[in-house]
Amino acid sequence: MAHKKANKQFDVVVLGATGFTGKWVAKYLFEQYQGTSLRWAIAGRNATKLNDVRGFIGDHKSSVVGIHADNDDEPSLRALAANTSVIISAVGPYAQHGSLLVKACAELGTHYVDLTGEVPWMRDMIDTYQDVAVGSGARIVHSCGFDSIPSDMGTYFIQREAQLRFNEYLKSVRYTLVKAKGGISGGTIASMMNIVKLAVKDKGVRKLLGNPYALNPDPSFKGGDKRDQGGVKYSRDVKMWTAPFLMAGINTRIVRRSNSLMDFRYGRDFRYSEAMATNSGVAGYLAAKGISVGIKSMAVTSVTALGRKFLGLMLPAQGDGPKVDPDKPGFYYIQFNGETRGGEPLQASLRGDGDPGYGSTSKMLAESGVCLALDALDTLGGFWTPSSAMGDKLLSRLQTKGGLTFTIDD
Ligand SMILES: NC(=O)c1ccc[n+]([C@@H]2O[C@H](COP(=O)([O-])OP(=O)(O)OC[C@H]3O[C@@H](n4cnc5c(N)ncnc54)[C@H](OP(=O)(O)O)[C@@H]3O)[C@@H](O)[C@H]2O)c1
């Protein structure tokens, strides 16, 4: 059942449509929704670039409306938010360009989704605007890309099945990225470097990044989880060696926040972890060791301004991203394992079609925005996570349209 449309000019607007990821979000919406009842538009600060996006998405008749909005210009953001039900923001780094937009959405009751993985910025936004968003009815949902939809919705999926089968939730869930083919965009690198820069300067940021419950409504919550995996471990779940997973510091915080926002339905002692598999045998061990050492060296290098400059030269610049090969669009395969408190095991898999960094991410982000705009949801205003805001409705969209396949492995 579709819900009644809000009395605004647009259901969905993609802001940052000129960026590496934003243009794929626009392309997805054009291919899936142009000519349907969804009223959507693209927005950005540069009219020429917005026009180029029309060419990229195949809008040869210029039928998609382009709106001027600049993230440093509050009146333009307020005008956009006043006319829109849901803003999809692909403008990053979010800590540098995102705060005025969240403020406008929270104040004007405009729903909002983004791709941020910047934990300190999310904490700041939650603390500053949660009450405002509750008052206006705006649903604000961060991290609707590869960080952290597979983690959050995968956990939601396996937990929903555990409840059906065993009449209880799993006490712990372990995510293993088993295989993936994809790259990382310049905007993502810039966002990561910005976090490192903040952490180097600010002890409070370092402490927050080390807190496994950094995004819980109450960040002083003490549960069973401690640090993320820091070295090589053998996983009996996938029968392979595993290395630390670069995105675990974001995803685990989102999954734990979901549990808390859903009244600790998975339990106050629920545990969640993430790792990346390499292979079995000596080759697998050495590969995991290599990744583990690589991540540590990158972290050490990025501590200094010179190191960040050096990494910046080797990695894609803002506006750029991984090479796009239409014949080899990328993919990922994630396994979830867990046990109930009674010891019943359960295993689920998630397969995503498309490069996790932009292809699959753009579909997940677009469907999250459309879900908030069109689906009947019970959630009130406030800062949510994908699963706590959109639950079954988003799961269904991701499976029918977003290229994600969730399965229970019996
Ligand atoms: N969670 C995930 O899985 C995932 C995946 C991919 C990306 N991301 C995140 O998404 C964000 C975007 O990444 P990207 O690689 O697509 O970045 P990008 O190519 O650098 O694009 C950034 C976009 O932001 C716009 N922008 C920057 N400053 C602005 C301002 N003041 N006002 C209006 N627009 C402004 C840019 O507009 P111009 O074109 O005019 O410069 C561009 O459209 C990053 O924070 C990244 O970390 C997350």
The ligand as an SDF file (V2000), in Angstrom:
LIG
                    3D

 48 52  0  0  0  0  0  0  0  0999 V2000
   28.6410    4.4350    2.0650 N   0  0  0  0  0  0  0  0  0  0  0  0
   29.1050    4.0790    0.9060 C   0  0  0  0  0  0  0  0  0  0  0  0
   29.0830    2.9430    0.5920 O   0  0  0  0  0  0  0  0  0  0  0  0
   29.6290    5.1570   -0.0090 C   0  0  0  0  0  0  0  0  0  0  0  0
   29.9360    4.8640   -1.3340 C   0  0  0  0  0  0  0  0  0  0  0  0
   30.3350    5.9150   -2.1590 C   0  0  0  0  0  0  0  0  0  0  0  0
   30.4490    7.2050   -1.6440 C   0  0  0  0  0  0  0  0  0  0  0  0
   30.1780    7.4330   -0.3320 N   0  0  0  0  0  0  0  0  0  0  0  0
   30.2620    8.7850    0.2420 C   0  0  0  0  0  0  0  0  0  0  0  0
   29.5010    9.6610   -0.5600 O   0  0  0  0  0  0  0  0  0  0  0  0
   30.1110   10.9340   -0.6040 C   0  0  0  0  0  0  0  0  0  0  0  0
   30.2770   11.3320   -2.0500 C   0  0  0  0  0  0  0  0  0  0  0  0
   31.2740   10.5230   -2.6460 O   0  0  0  0  0  0  0  0  0  0  0  0
   31.6840   10.7110   -4.1740 P   0  0  0  0  0  0  0  0  0  0  0  0
   32.8620    9.8750   -4.4280 O   0  0  0  0  0  0  0  0  0  0  0  0
   30.4970   10.5760   -5.0420 O   0  0  0  0  0  0  0  0  0  0  0  0
   32.1610   12.2540   -4.1130 O   0  0  0  0  0  0  0  0  0  0  0  0
   32.4430   13.2840   -5.2830 P   0  0  0  0  0  0  0  0  0  0  0  0
   32.5490   12.6100   -6.5920 O   0  0  0  0  0  0  0  0  0  0  0  0
   33.5810   14.1240   -4.8260 O   0  0  0  0  0  0  0  0  0  0  0  0
   31.1090   14.1700   -5.3030 O   0  0  0  0  0  0  0  0  0  0  0  0
   30.7900   15.0790   -4.3100 C   0  0  0  0  0  0  0  0  0  0  0  0
   29.5150   15.8110   -4.6660 C   0  0  0  0  0  0  0  0  0  0  0  0
   29.2940   16.8000   -3.6570 O   0  0  0  0  0  0  0  0  0  0  0  0
   29.0670   18.0410   -4.2990 C   0  0  0  0  0  0  0  0  0  0  0  0
   29.4490   19.1610   -3.4490 N   0  0  0  0  0  0  0  0  0  0  0  0
   30.6120   19.3490   -2.7850 C   0  0  0  0  0  0  0  0  0  0  0  0
   30.5590   20.5160   -2.1080 N   0  0  0  0  0  0  0  0  0  0  0  0
   29.3190   21.0360   -2.3500 C   0  0  0  0  0  0  0  0  0  0  0  0
   28.6530   22.2020   -1.9300 C   0  0  0  0  0  0  0  0  0  0  0  0
   29.2270   23.1010   -1.1370 N   0  0  0  0  0  0  0  0  0  0  0  0
   27.3590   22.4180   -2.3540 N   0  0  0  0  0  0  0  0  0  0  0  0
   26.7540   21.5450   -3.1840 C   0  0  0  0  0  0  0  0  0  0  0  0
   27.3560   20.4150   -3.6130 N   0  0  0  0  0  0  0  0  0  0  0  0
   28.6070   20.1720   -3.2080 C   0  0  0  0  0  0  0  0  0  0  0  0
   29.9140   17.9950   -5.5590 C   0  0  0  0  0  0  0  0  0  0  0  0
   29.4630   18.9920   -6.4370 O   0  0  0  0  0  0  0  0  0  0  0  0
   30.3860   19.5390   -7.6660 P   0  0  0  0  0  0  0  0  0  0  0  0
   30.2630   18.5090   -8.7530 O   0  0  0  0  0  0  0  0  0  0  0  0
   29.7650   20.8280   -8.0270 O   0  0  0  0  0  0  0  0  0  0  0  0
   31.7910   19.6450   -7.1590 O   0  0  0  0  0  0  0  0  0  0  0  0
   29.5890   16.5580   -6.0100 C   0  0  0  0  0  0  0  0  0  0  0  0
   28.3150   16.5320   -6.6150 O   0  0  0  0  0  0  0  0  0  0  0  0
   31.4240   10.8060    0.1740 C   0  0  0  0  0  0  0  0  0  0  0  0
   31.2550   11.3330    1.4680 O   0  0  0  0  0  0  0  0  0  0  0  0
   31.6600    9.3240    0.2600 C   0  0  0  0  0  0  0  0  0  0  0  0
   32.3480    8.9340    1.4200 O   0  0  0  0  0  0  0  0  0  0  0  0
   29.7890    6.4390    0.4860 C   0  0  0  0  0  0  0  0  0  0  0  0
  1  2  1  0
  2  3  2  0
  2  4  1  0
  4  5  1  0
  4 48  2  0
  5  6  2  0
  6  7  1  0
  7  8  2  0
  8  9  1  0
  8 48  1  0
  9 10  1  0
  9 46  1  0
 10 11  1  0
 11 12  1  0
 11 44  1  0
 12 13  1  0
 13 14  1  0
 14 15  2  0
 14 16  1  0
 14 17  1  0
 17 18  1  0
 18 19  2  0
 18 20  1  0
 18 21  1  0
 21 22  1  0
 22 23  1  0
 23 24  1  0
 23 42  1  0
 24 25  1  0
 25 26  1  0
 25 36  1  0
 26 27  1  0
 26 35  1  0
 27 28  2  0
 28 29  1  0
 29 30  1  0
 29 35  2  0
 30 31  1  0
 30 32  2  0
 32 33  1  0
 33 34  2  0
 34 35  1  0
 36 37  1  0
 36 42  1  0
 37 38  1  0
 38 39  2  0
 38 40  1  0
 38 41  1  0
 42 43  1  0
 44 45  1  0
 44 46  1  0
 46 47  1  0
M  CHG  2   8   1  16  -1
M  END
$$$$
